[in-house]
Amino acid sequence: MLEPIVQHSSGSLVVGTAGSGVTALEYKLAGNDQGTVRMTNLSIDTDTVIGAVVDTAAVARGILIYTFPAGQIIVKRVYGDLGLDVDETNYDEDTPEIGLGTAVASGANATLGDAATGIEAENLWGPHVAAGCDTKATAADAGQFISVPEFIMAGAGDHTVYLNIADTWANGTGTPNVTVENGRFIIEWILLPIEGV
């Protein structure tokens, strides 16, 4: 059975930092001279706000859910299970793109990873298309997806992980928030013992 990593005052076991509304459990899977393999389980609180949508407009939004510790990191694979909700029934059928990336998505953009939002909005996971925006009951509409990006995060590079969404939103009323329902991500990664990279 895996035991969660406990951060010691000596700093010998360094873990990342969870974003607001996110709980992180960190596990050490294995370790040797080539690096320490870790698994981070991120649970996002239900009703955590990703951002407001605008009716009949292309809008991208994102929130910080995790920050990796300093150093060179290889992201091995990411598992995601996520539901979405908008408190306005006109948006229930919207199918936004969802991704994890090292940069936050923003602005008048209907998709992730295009020239406007940049590939960094989905360079860790995705994009995946939600089946709807009324998933309070099941969390299945965004699906359960695994990606194997083998993403190398340089020591001097961005160590942030953002949950991003983008869509051309329906003709609704006002500017309601998109919220997470039953969100979970599991990230398997390696912290490499390499300095100055």
Backbone as CSV, one residue per row, in Angstrom:
resi,resn,N_x,N_y,N_z,CA_x,CA_y,CA_z,C_x,C_y,C_z
1,MET,0.837,-1.188,0.000,0.000,0.000,0.000,0.873,1.239,0.000
2,LEU,0.502,2.217,-0.836,1.269,3.455,-0.915,1.000,4.323,0.295
3,GLU,2.056,4.934,0.798,1.924,5.864,1.909,2.138,7.278,1.396
4,PRO,1.299,8.232,1.827,1.517,9.615,1.392,2.870,10.137,1.847
5,ILE,3.457,10.992,1.016,4.713,11.638,1.376,4.447,12.665,2.466
6,VAL,5.301,12.663,3.459,5.228,13.673,4.507,6.424,14.595,4.343
7,GLN,6.166,15.888,4.275,7.273,16.840,4.112,8.035,16.960,5.425
8,HIS,9.324,16.698,5.382,10.163,16.803,6.566,10.797,18.185,6.628
9,SER,11.115,18.627,7.837,11.713,19.950,8.002,13.060,20.053,7.291
10,SER,13.718,18.916,7.080,15.001,18.919,6.384,14.838,19.211,4.893
11,GLY,13.599,19.090,4.394,13.347,19.316,2.976,13.750,18.138,2.108
12,SER,14.053,16.988,2.716,14.520,15.848,1.937,13.426,15.275,1.047
13,LEU,12.173,15.438,1.429,11.069,15.017,0.588,10.273,16.268,0.214
14,VAL,10.532,16.789,-0.969,9.910,18.040,-1.393,8.691,17.712,-2.246
15,VAL,7.558,18.308,-1.905,6.344,18.087,-2.674,5.861,19.416,-3.229
16,GLY,4.884,19.339,-4.125,4.364,20.554,-4.730,3.328,21.236,-3.865
17,THR,2.674,22.244,-4.460,1.702,23.053,-3.736,0.362,23.014,-4.468
18,ALA,-0.707,22.686,-3.737,-2.042,22.635,-4.323,-2.604,24.035,-4.468
19,GLY,-3.419,24.237,-5.505,-4.092,25.505,-5.700,-5.284,25.655,-4.778
20,SER,-5.914,26.808,-4.811,-7.084,27.076,-3.977,-8.228,26.145,-4.365
21,GLY,-8.861,25.532,-3.360,-9.948,24.601,-3.616,-9.499,23.231,-4.071
22,VAL,-8.199,22.942,-3.951,-7.637,21.673,-4.409,-6.930,20.988,-3.240
23,THR,-7.138,19.695,-3.107,-6.428,18.889,-2.116,-5.449,17.988,-2.853
24,ALA,-4.194,17.985,-2.417,-3.163,17.160,-3.061,-2.674,16.093,-2.096
25,LEU,-2.679,14.843,-2.550,-2.027,13.752,-1.844,-0.864,13.293,-2.706
26,GLU,0.318,13.214,-2.140,1.524,12.896,-2.899,2.079,11.557,-2.421
27,TYR,2.504,10.752,-3.374,3.036,9.436,-3.066,4.380,9.252,-3.757
28,LYS,5.294,8.602,-3.081,6.567,8.224,-3.687,6.428,6.783,-4.150
29,LEU,6.593,6.583,-5.474,6.453,5.245,-6.042,7.763,4.485,-6.060
30,ALA,8.852,5.174,-6.386,10.171,4.540,-6.482,11.223,5.627,-6.539
31,GLY,12.450,5.260,-6.320,13.512,6.248,-6.410,14.877,5.614,-6.555
32,ASN,15.736,6.267,-7.348,17.126,5.833,-7.498,17.939,7.026,-7.992
33,ASP,19.143,6.781,-8.493,20.005,7.873,-8.943,19.457,8.605,-10.155
34,GLN,18.524,7.983,-10.875,17.950,8.626,-12.050,16.730,9.492,-11.704
35,GLY,16.350,9.506,-10.449,15.238,10.365,-10.056,14.225,9.638,-9.196
36,THR,13.307,10.399,-8.633,12.258,9.872,-7.770,10.932,9.919,-8.510
37,VAL,10.271,8.756,-8.637,8.973,8.673,-9.295,7.895,8.959,-8.254
38,ARG,7.047,9.923,-8.573,5.997,10.325,-7.637,4.638,10.291,-8.320
39,MET,3.611,10.179,-7.503,2.240,10.265,-7.996,1.515,11.306,-7.150
40,THR,0.907,12.267,-7.811,0.150,13.308,-7.133,-1.316,13.163,-7.498
41,ASN,-2.155,13.018,-6.476,-3.595,12.888,-6.652,-4.232,14.221,-6.267
42,LEU,-4.786,14.909,-7.249,-5.404,16.228,-7.035,-6.918,16.087,-7.055
43,SER,-7.570,16.453,-5.956,-9.030,16.464,-5.884,-9.490,17.910,-5.830
44,ILE,-10.353,18.289,-6.770,-10.837,19.663,-6.847,-12.214,19.730,-6.195
45,ASP,-12.360,20.652,-5.268,-13.629,20.787,-4.551,-14.776,21.045,-5.521
46,THR,-15.928,20.408,-5.263,-17.132,20.686,-6.025,-17.509,22.150,-5.874
47,ASP,-17.954,22.739,-6.957,-18.336,24.152,-7.051,-17.149,25.111,-7.073
48,THR,-15.937,24.586,-7.275,-14.792,25.472,-7.494,-14.990,26.204,-8.821
49,VAL,-14.885,27.524,-8.785,-15.160,28.337,-9.968,-13.948,28.363,-10.896
50,ILE,-14.185,28.027,-12.173,-13.146,28.162,-13.197,-13.186,29.567,-13.791
51,GLY,-14.375,30.107,-13.992,-14.500,31.462,-14.526,-15.873,31.696,-15.112
52,ALA,-16.162,32.937,-15.410,-17.461,33.318,-15.968,-17.462,33.166,-17.481
53,VAL,-18.624,32.792,-18.022,-18.793,32.689,-19.476,-19.609,33.874,-19.975
54,VAL,-19.541,34.107,-21.266,-20.286,35.190,-21.900,-21.130,34.577,-23.004
55,ASP,-22.415,34.932,-23.057,-23.294,34.276,-24.030,-22.887,34.613,-25.462
56,THR,-22.987,33.619,-26.309,-22.683,33.667,-27.751,-21.289,34.221,-28.043
57,ALA,-20.358,33.991,-27.144,-18.999,34.509,-27.341,-17.977,33.403,-27.094
58,ALA,-16.832,33.516,-27.763,-15.700,32.627,-27.506,-14.982,33.117,-26.246
59,VAL,-14.879,32.237,-25.259,-14.258,32.616,-23.991,-13.448,31.434,-23.468
60,ALA,-12.198,31.693,-23.081,-11.337,30.691,-22.446,-11.069,31.125,-21.013
61,ARG,-11.040,30.139,-20.107,-10.814,30.406,-18.692,-9.913,29.316,-18.117
62,GLY,-9.288,29.615,-16.977,-8.449,28.617,-16.317,-8.173,28.970,-14.871
63,ILE,-7.805,27.945,-14.090,-7.450,28.141,-12.684,-6.200,27.324,-12.362
64,LEU,-5.412,27.837,-11.444,-4.215,27.129,-10.982,-4.640,26.007,-10.042
65,ILE,-4.229,24.765,-10.349,-4.583,23.657,-9.464,-3.369,23.036,-8.777
66,TYR,-2.140,23.320,-9.280,-0.967,22.687,-8.675,0.295,23.401,-9.149
67,THR,1.302,23.402,-8.291,2.631,23.886,-8.674,3.650,22.826,-8.282
68,PHE,4.410,22.352,-9.269,5.453,21.370,-9.000,6.582,22.008,-8.186
69,PRO,7.339,21.190,-7.447,8.509,21.731,-6.751,9.591,22.134,-7.750
70,ALA,10.564,22.889,-7.279,11.667,23.326,-8.140,12.472,22.125,-8.617
71,GLY,13.085,22.281,-9.770,13.933,21.230,-10.325,13.453,20.783,-11.685
72,GLN,14.235,19.904,-12.318,13.836,19.368,-13.615,12.893,18.197,-13.402
73,ILE,11.776,18.215,-14.130,10.705,17.246,-13.919,10.286,16.648,-15.251
74,ILE,9.997,15.357,-15.238,9.371,14.696,-16.381,7.975,14.272,-15.959
75,VAL,6.958,14.784,-16.657,5.588,14.347,-16.418,5.365,13.097,-17.264
76,LYS,5.145,11.970,-16.591,5.036,10.688,-17.300,3.643,10.469,-17.892
77,ARG,2.615,10.657,-17.063,1.242,10.462,-17.546,0.276,11.189,-16.624
78,VAL,-0.902,11.473,-17.172,-1.936,12.191,-16.425,-3.266,11.484,-16.650
79,TYR,-3.988,11.263,-15.567,-5.340,10.706,-15.609,-6.301,11.801,-15.183
80,GLY,-7.411,11.953,-15.886,-8.373,12.974,-15.516,-9.797,12.467,-15.496
81,ASP,-10.569,12.944,-14.543,-11.979,12.614,-14.408,-12.661,13.876,-13.911
82,LEU,-13.497,14.494,-14.739,-13.963,15.833,-14.429,-15.383,16.051,-14.919
83,GLY,-16.190,16.661,-14.066,-17.508,17.119,-14.466,-17.563,18.633,-14.400
84,LEU,-18.443,19.225,-15.190,-18.599,20.683,-15.233,-20.059,21.057,-14.993
85,ASP,-20.266,22.283,-14.519,-21.619,22.780,-14.352,-21.635,24.282,-14.609
86,VAL,-22.724,24.750,-15.226,-22.990,26.180,-15.360,-24.383,26.410,-14.795
87,ASP,-24.508,27.384,-13.926,-25.781,27.636,-13.254,-26.761,28.374,-14.156
88,GLU,-26.952,27.863,-15.339,-27.890,28.453,-16.293,-28.150,27.397,-17.340
89,THR,-29.396,26.937,-17.432,-29.705,25.756,-18.242,-29.402,25.938,-19.722
90,ASN,-29.354,27.166,-20.219,-29.049,27.367,-21.638,-27.645,26.890,-21.995
91,TYR,-26.776,26.706,-21.000,-25.407,26.279,-21.262,-25.203,24.772,-21.059
92,ASP,-26.270,24.064,-20.686,-26.125,22.641,-20.361,-25.538,21.825,-21.503
93,GLU,-25.863,22.188,-22.743,-25.421,21.410,-23.901,-24.062,21.860,-24.438
94,ASP,-23.474,22.866,-23.847,-22.150,23.321,-24.305,-21.111,22.224,-24.069
95,THR,-20.170,22.113,-25.001,-19.139,21.070,-24.927,-17.745,21.706,-25.015
96,PRO,-17.311,22.369,-23.959,-16.012,23.049,-24.016,-14.844,22.075,-24.086
97,GLU,-13.751,22.551,-24.663,-12.491,21.821,-24.568,-11.950,21.980,-23.161
98,ILE,-11.323,20.907,-22.670,-10.719,20.901,-21.334,-9.269,20.471,-21.492
99,GLY,-8.376,21.125,-20.784,-6.972,20.742,-20.836,-6.244,21.120,-19.558
100,LEU,-5.081,20.501,-19.365,-4.156,20.905,-18.310,-2.915,21.450,-18.997
101,GLY,-2.441,22.587,-18.515,-1.256,23.174,-19.127,-0.452,23.988,-18.148
102,THR,0.724,24.373,-18.581,1.611,25.176,-17.735,1.295,26.664,-17.805
103,ALA,0.309,27.048,-18.642,-0.126,28.446,-18.726,-1.645,28.496,-18.654
104,VAL,-2.163,29.594,-18.132,-3.604,29.749,-17.991,-4.219,30.201,-19.310
105,ALA,-5.394,29.642,-19.628,-6.147,30.061,-20.812,-6.994,31.269,-20.454
106,SER,-7.087,32.212,-21.385,-7.882,33.414,-21.121,-8.259,34.057,-22.444
107,GLY,-9.125,35.043,-22.360,-9.453,35.840,-23.530,-10.547,35.255,-24.392
108,ALA,-10.711,35.849,-25.572,-11.778,35.486,-26.507,-11.310,34.359,-27.410
109,ASN,-11.199,33.164,-26.843,-10.698,31.999,-27.566,-11.647,30.827,-27.396
110,ALA,-12.007,30.189,-28.518,-12.974,29.095,-28.491,-12.333,27.741,-28.264
111,THR,-11.006,27.646,-28.462,-10.315,26.367,-28.300,-9.021,26.578,-27.524
112,LEU,-8.499,25.481,-27.009,-7.201,25.502,-26.341,-6.121,25.114,-27.339
113,GLY,-4.926,25.643,-27.152,-3.808,25.222,-27.982,-3.717,25.895,-29.328
114,ASP,-4.583,26.872,-29.607,-4.459,27.577,-30.878,-3.440,28.704,-30.733
115,ALA,-3.292,29.477,-31.778,-2.284,30.539,-31.756,-2.550,31.564,-30.664
116,ALA,-3.828,31.765,-30.342,-4.176,32.785,-29.351,-3.932,32.316,-27.925
117,THR,-4.365,31.084,-27.596,-4.195,30.603,-26.224,-2.829,29.962,-26.018
118,GLY,-2.224,29.443,-27.091,-0.916,28.808,-26.970,-1.013,27.352,-26.565
119,ILE,-0.078,26.550,-27.041,-0.054,25.125,-26.726,0.138,24.886,-25.233
120,GLU,0.693,25.870,-24.531,0.948,25.709,-23.099,-0.348,25.574,-22.295
121,ALA,-1.487,25.888,-22.876,-2.763,25.732,-22.176,-3.209,24.282,-22.114
122,GLU,-2.548,23.393,-22.874,-2.940,21.983,-22.914,-1.719,21.066,-23.089
123,ASN,-0.539,21.521,-22.690,0.661,20.717,-22.953,0.860,19.556,-21.981
124,LEU,0.033,19.451,-20.947,0.151,18.346,-19.998,-0.943,17.295,-20.162
125,TRP,-2.125,17.731,-20.647,-3.263,16.807,-20.747,-4.316,17.444,-21.637
126,GLY,-4.777,16.681,-22.624,-5.853,17.179,-23.463,-5.371,17.648,-24.835
127,PRO,-6.256,18.324,-25.582,-7.581,18.724,-25.104,-8.591,17.581,-25.193
128,HIS,-9.505,17.598,-24.259,-10.620,16.663,-24.260,-11.895,17.483,-24.315
129,VAL,-12.937,16.927,-24.914,-14.186,17.646,-25.101,-15.216,17.123,-24.107
130,ALA,-15.745,18.023,-23.285,-16.802,17.646,-22.350,-18.074,17.325,-23.120
131,ALA,-18.868,16.404,-22.603,-20.129,16.051,-23.253,-21.252,16.994,-22.851
132,GLY,-20.985,17.884,-21.902,-22.004,18.829,-21.474,-21.528,19.638,-20.288
133,CYS,-22.370,20.556,-19.845,-22.045,21.416,-18.701,-23.111,21.328,-17.619
134,ASP,-23.637,20.126,-17.415,-24.601,19.909,-16.336,-24.327,18.532,-15.749
135,THR,-23.190,18.403,-15.096,-22.742,17.072,-14.670,-22.630,16.958,-13.153
136,LYS,-23.502,17.660,-12.434,-23.445,17.584,-10.975,-23.616,16.149,-10.480
137,ALA,-24.395,15.349,-11.201,-24.734,14.023,-10.690,-23.646,12.991,-10.906
138,THR,-22.896,13.077,-12.014,-22.066,11.933,-12.378,-20.576,12.200,-12.548
139,ALA,-20.190,13.349,-13.015,-18.796,13.659,-13.350,-18.287,12.861,-14.534
140,ALA,-19.180,12.203,-15.269,-18.734,11.358,-16.372,-18.692,12.081,-17.705
141,ASP,-19.313,13.230,-17.805,-19.438,13.864,-19.108,-18.114,14.297,-19.713
142,ALA,-17.145,14.631,-18.883,-15.838,14.973,-19.438,-15.019,13.720,-19.696
143,GLY,-15.498,12.597,-19.214,-14.831,11.330,-19.482,-13.678,11.067,-18.540
144,GLN,-13.091,9.912,-18.713,-11.904,9.525,-17.963,-10.807,9.276,-18.982
145,PHE,-9.839,10.160,-19.004,-8.848,10.151,-20.069,-7.453,9.999,-19.485
146,ILE,-6.621,9.301,-20.200,-5.211,9.194,-19.833,-4.386,9.704,-20.997
147,SER,-3.430,10.550,-20.698,-2.486,10.967,-21.731,-1.087,10.598,-21.269
148,VAL,-0.209,10.373,-22.198,1.178,10.018,-21.881,2.078,11.004,-22.611
149,PRO,2.191,12.213,-22.082,2.905,13.243,-22.837,4.417,13.168,-22.748
150,GLU,4.951,12.504,-21.688,6.407,12.519,-21.471,6.915,13.955,-21.574
151,PHE,6.259,14.842,-20.867,6.574,16.264,-20.940,7.750,16.587,-20.029
152,ILE,8.778,17.227,-20.581,9.957,17.597,-19.797,9.836,19.051,-19.370
153,MET,9.880,19.252,-18.071,9.759,20.572,-17.477,11.153,20.992,-17.008
154,ALA,11.763,21.949,-17.707,13.106,22.391,-17.357,13.116,23.034,-15.973
155,GLY,14.251,22.978,-15.315,14.367,23.559,-13.980,13.988,25.018,-13.942
156,ALA,14.298,25.747,-15.031,13.983,27.173,-15.093,12.635,27.449,-15.763
157,GLY,11.907,26.387,-16.141,10.638,26.564,-16.843,9.464,26.722,-15.896
158,ASP,8.260,26.893,-16.496,7.035,26.997,-15.705,6.763,25.678,-14.998
159,HIS,6.466,25.748,-13.706,6.153,24.561,-12.914,4.686,24.536,-12.488
160,THR,3.884,25.401,-13.099,2.477,25.509,-12.744,1.621,24.559,-13.573
161,VAL,0.482,24.152,-12.987,-0.495,23.319,-13.681,-1.852,24.022,-13.591
162,TYR,-2.382,24.400,-14.754,-3.678,25.068,-14.816,-4.719,24.131,-15.423
163,LEU,-5.918,24.153,-14.857,-7.078,23.517,-15.472,-7.726,24.563,-16.360
164,ASN,-7.802,24.276,-17.667,-8.282,25.255,-18.644,-9.501,24.743,-19.403
165,ILE,-10.380,25.666,-19.773,-11.533,25.351,-20.615,-11.681,26.448,-21.666
166,ALA,-12.290,26.093,-22.796,-12.549,27.082,-23.851,-13.730,26.622,-24.684
167,ASP,-14.531,27.585,-25.142,-15.697,27.246,-25.942,-16.260,28.524,-26.573
168,THR,-17.086,28.341,-27.607,-17.983,29.411,-28.027,-19.299,29.097,-27.340
169,TRP,-19.641,29.897,-26.342,-20.712,29.561,-25.422,-22.085,29.844,-26.031
170,ALA,-23.099,29.188,-25.486,-24.464,29.275,-26.011,-25.074,30.642,-25.738
171,ASN,-26.283,30.817,-26.247,-27.024,32.056,-26.028,-27.756,31.936,-24.697
172,GLY,-27.107,32.402,-23.644,-27.682,32.305,-22.310,-28.028,33.667,-21.752
173,THR,-28.118,33.712,-20.426,-28.478,34.940,-19.734,-27.362,35.324,-18.773
174,GLY,-26.901,36.555,-18.854,-25.891,37.034,-17.926,-24.534,36.402,-18.171
175,THR,-23.724,36.399,-17.117,-22.371,35.835,-17.189,-22.160,34.856,-16.037
176,PRO,-22.827,33.691,-16.093,-22.704,32.720,-15.003,-21.330,32.061,-14.994
177,ASN,-20.975,31.499,-13.846,-19.687,30.821,-13.696,-19.756,29.371,-14.137
178,VAL,-18.661,28.897,-14.728,-18.443,27.468,-14.941,-17.750,26.946,-13.686
179,THR,-18.276,25.860,-13.129,-17.686,25.281,-11.921,-17.315,23.826,-12.144
180,VAL,-16.390,23.365,-11.325,-15.958,21.963,-11.348,-16.938,21.144,-10.532
181,GLU,-17.270,19.961,-11.035,-18.075,19.001,-10.290,-17.315,17.680,-10.254
182,ASN,-16.945,17.250,-9.079,-16.290,15.950,-8.903,-15.004,15.837,-9.718
183,GLY,-14.132,16.807,-9.603,-12.911,16.824,-10.403,-11.750,16.113,-9.728
184,ARG,-11.017,15.326,-10.513,-9.834,14.629,-9.996,-8.817,14.459,-11.107
185,PHE,-7.552,14.697,-10.765,-6.448,14.425,-11.683,-5.358,13.683,-10.925
186,ILE,-4.763,12.711,-11.593,-3.628,11.977,-11.034,-2.458,12.177,-11.982
187,ILE,-1.362,12.692,-11.447,-0.176,12.991,-12.255,0.973,12.119,-11.768
188,GLU,1.564,11.365,-12.680,2.768,10.592,-12.366,3.960,11.339,-12.939
189,TRP,4.972,11.580,-12.108,6.078,12.425,-12.541,7.375,12.030,-11.847
190,ILE,8.472,12.497,-12.433,9.807,12.199,-11.910,10.520,13.507,-11.616
191,LEU,11.072,13.612,-10.422,11.940,14.728,-10.071,13.376,14.265,-10.287
192,LEU,14.047,14.876,-11.266,15.392,14.437,-11.639,16.469,15.102,-10.776
193,PRO,17.501,14.360,-10.430,18.585,14.915,-9.620,19.621,15.620,-10.483
194,ILE,19.162,16.608,-11.276,20.048,17.328,-12.185,19.990,18.788,-11.824
195,GLU,21.136,19.399,-11.646,21.197,20.805,-11.271,21.425,21.675,-12.510
196,GLY,20.913,22.873,-12.487,21.234,23.877,-13.493,20.649,23.623,-14.862
197,VAL,19.545,22.867,-14.960,18.938,22.581,-16.255,17.659,23.384,-16.400
